[in-house]
Amino acid sequence: MMFKVLMLNIILALHPVHVTLTTINQAPDSDTLELFFRMYVDDFKLDYNKYYPNFKPGKDNDTADYPREMLNRYFNDRVRIYVNNKLLNGNITEVTINSYEITLNLDYHSYRKPKSIKVSNQVLVSIYNDQANMVYLSINNYEDAVKLTADNVEKTIKLK
């Protein structure tokens, strides 16, 4: 059993797959989009270092090493959300960083009944040609999934 756990940790540490996961939810009659984002922490550090080349975080994977304002700016630049052709600005509500991944929760003030959403995700696309940024939507009972890549960084979805 110990060997299996060790092998799983090694596989996760070497992860040859370059992927992020974004979920965007909005409950009916709400004017708030809730976004959840997850990526491998080593990939995050590469991309964050490219965005802030002079920034030197501490040695631990501690959220205190990454000031909230800087994370918010980084994320809002790398992942852009447009509702009804209007760019929304997200506010980070929670950050978790561990040995394997970083997760972010953000809230966006939106419209109660949006007609369209455009998602642009530029995370890691300048680093990895095989980058896949998966986006799952659940907005006012409409659900969809989109795969964004280095060659296709954005998608507009008409909401029904």
BAKEDO-245408 format. One record per residue: y, z, x of N, C-alpha, C in turn; residue in one letter. Coordinates in pm, whole numbers, padded with zeros to 5 digits, always signed. Layout:
BAKEDO-245408
YZXYZXYZXA ...
***
This chain:
BAKEDO-245408
-00119+00000+00082+00000+00000+00000+00126+00000+00087M +00126+00082+00191+00241+00089+00280+00268-00046+00345M +00162-00118+00379+00176-00249+00440+00243-00346+00343F +00205-00342+00213+00264-00429+00113+00413-00402+00097K +00450-00276+00095+00591-00238+00083+00669-00288+00205V +00613-00272+00323+00677-00319+00445+00695-00470+00441L +00592-00542+00401+00600-00689+00394+00705-00733+00292M +00711-00667+00178+00811-00701+00077+00952-00681+00133L +00975-00572+00204+01106-00547+00264+01140-00653+00368N +01043-00695+00447+01067-00799+00548+01101-00931+00480I +01026-00965+00377+01052-01090+00304+01192-01088+00243I +01229-00977+00180+01362-00966+00121+01471-00974+00228L +01446-00915+00342+01545-00916+00450+01564-01057+00506A +01460-01135+00509+01466-01270+00564+01496-01377+00460L +01510-01339+00338+01522-01426+00223+01572-01568+00257H +01485-01667+00251+01525-01804+00278+01597-01868+00159P +01597-01802+00045+01661-01856-00074+01806-01809-00076V +01895-01901-00098+02037-01870-00106+02081-01882-00251H +02091-01767-00317+02118-01767-00460+02205-01648-00498V +02291-01670-00597+02364-01561-00661+02333-01567-00810T +02355-01457-00876+02330-01447-01019+02456-01393-01086L +02502-01464-01187+02617-01422-01266+02580-01423-01412T +02606-01314-01482+02590-01313-01628+02727-01284-01689T +02757-01359-01793+02883-01344-01864+02851-01317-02010I +02897-01203-02060+02869-01162-02197+02998-01135-02272N +02997-01173-02400+03106-01136-02490+03046-01113-02627Q +03065-00994-02678+03014-00959-02810+03100-01025-02917A +03040-01058-03033+03120-01114-03143+03237-01021-03177P +03350-01081-03206+03473-01010-03244+03532-00926-03131D +03489-00950-03009+03548-00884-02893+03640-00982-02822S +03742-00930-02756+03828-01017-02676+03810-00989-02527D +03694-00931-02491+03666-00898-02352+03538-00966-02306T +03549-01041-02197+03431-01095-02130+03385-00991-02028L +03256-00964-02027+03200-00872-01927+03113-00955-01833E +03141-00946-01704+03070-01025-01605+02993-00933-01511L +02870-00971-01482+02787-00901-01384+02750-01002-01278F +02764-00964-01150+02739-01055-01037+02650-00985-00936F +02552-01060-00882+02460-01005-00783+02436-01109-00674R +02435-01060-00546+02398-01146-00434+02345-01060-00321M +02272-01124-00228+02221-01053-00111+02339-01005-00027Y +02329-00884+00025+02440-00823+00098+02470-00896+00229V +02369-00949+00298+02398-01020+00422+02474-01150+00394D +02441-01218+00285+02516-01337+00246+02659-01301+00205D +02672-01191+00132+02805-01143+00092+02892-01120+00216F +02836-01053+00317+02914-01023+00437+02957-01150+00509K +02871-01251+00512+02908-01380+00573+03025-01444+00500L +03014-01450+00367+03118-01514+00286+03247-01433+00288D +03235-01303+00278+03353-01215+00278+03425-01224+00413Y +03348-01231+00521+03404-01243+00654+03476-01377+00672N +03427-01479+00605+03494-01609+00609+03626-01603+00531K +03627-01528+00422+03746-01512+00339+03850-01423+00407Y +03804-01314+00466+03890-01219+00539+03841-01213+00684Y +03876-01311+00767+03821-01317+00904+03858-01198+00993P +03967-01131+00967+04008-01020+01052+03962-00884+00999N +03892-00884+00886+03846-00759+00826+03720-00710+00896F +03717-00584+00932+03600-00523+00998+03556-00402+00916K +03450-00419+00834+03402-00305+00757+03328-00206+00846P +03298-00090+00790+03220+00009+00863+03077-00042+00883G +02998+00037+00950+02860-00004+00980+02766+00017+00863K +02800+00105+00771+02714+00131+00655+02749+00035+00542D +02655+00018+00452+02681-00060+00331+02741+00033+00227N +02864+00068+00249+02933+00165+00165+03045+00096+00091D +03056+00121-00039+03163+00057-00117+03300+00098-00064T +03311+00214-00001+03440+00257+00055+03484+00167+00169A +03391+00094+00231+03425+00002+00339+03496-00123+00288D +03490-00148+00159+03547-00268+00099+03650-00227-00006Y +03778-00224+00031+03881-00184-00067+03874-00267-00194P +03886-00200-00306+03872-00262-00437+03969-00379-00456R +04093-00365-00409+04191-00474-00426+04146-00599-00352E +04092-00579-00232+04045-00694-00152+03923-00758-00217M +03831-00678-00267+03713-00731-00336+03754-00808-00460L +03849-00754-00534+03897-00819-00656+03958-00955-00623N +04040-00961-00520+04104-01087-00479+03997-01188-00435R +03904-01142-00352+03794-01229-00305+03717-01286-00423Y +03674-01199-00515+03590-01245-00624+03666-01338-00718F +03791-01305-00753+03868-01389-00843+03900-01525-00782N +03902-01534-00650+03921-01663-00586+03791-01742-00579D +03681-01676-00548+03552-01743-00532+03488-01780-00666R +03505-01695-00767+03447-01721-00900+03562-01724-01000V +03587-01842-01052+03697-01859-01147+03641-01885-01286R +03698-01812-01381+03658-01822-01521+03778-01873-01601I +03758-01984-01670+03861-02041-01757+03809-02035-01900Y +03889-01982-01990+03855-01982-02132+03964-02060-02205V +03922-02159-02283+04016-02248-02351+04118-02304-02252N +04071-02344-02134+04150-02404-02025+04250-02309-01961N +04239-02180-01986+04328-02082-01926+04249-01999-01823K +04301-01995-01700+04237-01916-01595+04253-01768-01625L +04140-01697-01626+04142-01553-01651+04129-01478-01519L +04188-01362-01513+04180-01277-01395+04092-01158-01428N +03985-01141-01351+03893-01031-01374+03933-00905-01300G +03893-00793-01354+03916-00664-01291+03782-00597-01267N +03757-00561-01143+03631-00496-01109+03627-00357-01171I +03516-00330-01240+03498-00198-01300+03393-00116-01225T +03304-00186-01153+03200-00114-01078+03151-00202-00962E +03124-00137-00849+03069-00203-00730+02954-00118-00679V +02844-00184-00647+02731-00116-00585+02686-00199-00466T +02672-00134-00351+02624-00202-00230+02509-00118-00174I +02397-00185-00147+02286-00117-00081+02235-00205+00033N +02122-00175+00086+02068-00248+00201+02035-00393+00170S +02014-00426+00044+01969-00559+00007+02071-00643-00068Y +02154-00578-00151+02239-00656-00239+02370-00586-00269E +02462-00667-00320+02586-00614-00376+02589-00658-00521I +02631-00567-00608+02651-00602-00748+02793-00564-00787T +02852-00646-00871+02987-00623-00920+02986-00637-01072L +03062-00553-01138+03091-00567-01280+03240-00589-01293N +03278-00688-01373+03418-00718-01397+03443-00736-01546L +03563-00704-01589+03608-00731-01726+03721-00832-01720D +03722-00922-01819+03826-01024-01833+03881-01017-01975Y +04012-01013-01990+04072-01021-02123+04066-01167-02166H +04006-01193-02281+03980-01329-02325+04032-01349-02468S +03965-01437-02541+03995-01465-02681+03877-01418-02765Y +03905-01380-02888+03797-01335-02976+03698-01447-03007R +03746-01567-03024+03659-01680-03057+03690-01796-02962K +03643-01787-02839+03672-01895-02743+03604-02026-02784P +03671-02138-02754+03615-02269-02785+03542-02330-02666K +03586-02293-02544+03520-02345-02424+03533-02244-02310S +03440-02257-02217+03445-02175-02095+03412-02266-01978I +03490-02253-01873+03460-02324-01749+03437-02219-01642K +03326-02234-01571+03292-02144-01462+03292-02224-01333V +03365-02176-01235+03367-02235-01102+03321-02127-01005S +03213-02154-00933+03159-02055-00840+03149-02118-00701N +03234-02070-00610+03240-02123-00474+03175-02029-00373Q +03107-01926-00421+03045-01828-00332+02939-01898-00247V +02953-01889-00116+02856-01937-00016+02841-02087-00008L +02910-02166-00088+02888-02310-00086+02936-02376+00043V +03028-02313+00113+03072-02370+00241+02982-02325+00357S +02888-02235+00328+02798-02183+00431+02659-02246+00420I +02607-02257+00297+02472-02307+00275+02473-02432+00187Y +02416-02541+00236+02406-02663+00156+02312-02648+00037N +02215-02557+00049+02117-02537-00058+02153-02420-00150D +02278-02376-00146+02322-02263-00227+02305-02293-00376Q +02251-02197-00450+02239-02205-00596+02308-02083-00655A +02407-02108-00740+02478-02001-00808+02443-02012-00957N +02354-01924-01000+02304-01926-01137+02400-01850-01228M +02430-01909-01344+02521-01848-01440+02452-01845-01576V +02447-01726-01636+02391-01708-01769+02502-01663-01861Y +02516-01731-01975+02622-01702-02071+02563-01650-02202L +02629-01551-02257+02600-01505-02392+02735-01468-02453S +02791-01564-02527+02926-01548-02581+02922-01571-02731I +02955-01466-02805+02958-01475-02952+02832-01542-03006N +02717-01495-02964+02586-01545-03008+02550-01684-02956N +02630-01742-02869+02596-01868-02802+02539-01834-02665Y +02424-01892-02631+02362-01864-02502+02334-01994-02428E +02351-01987-02295+02326-02104-02211+02305-02056-02068D +02249-02143-01987+02231-02114-01844+02270-02238-01766A +02333-02215-01651+02383-02324-01568+02350-02295-01423V +02310-02398-01351+02289-02387-01207+02401-02463-01138K +02483-02388-01061+02589-02449-00983+02543-02455-00837L +02584-02561-00768+02539-02584-00631+02658-02618-00542T +02631-02640-00414+02736-02680-00320+02798-02813-00360A +02720-02899-00424+02770-03031-00468+02828-03028-00609D +02802-02923-00684+02845-02912-00823+02887-02767-00848N +03012-02733-00815+03056-02593-00815+03111-02545-00949V +03129-02636-01046+03184-02590-01173+03123-02663-01291E +03133-02597-01406+03079-02654-01530+03163-02605-01646K +03197-02695-01736+03266-02661-01859+03166-02667-01973T +03166-02565-02056+03072-02556-02167+03151-02542-02296I +03126-02630-02390+03185-02620-02523+03102-02519-02600K +03166-02418-02653+03097-02313-02727+03087-02351-02873L +02972-02326-02931+02950-02364-03072+02983-02250-03164K 
***
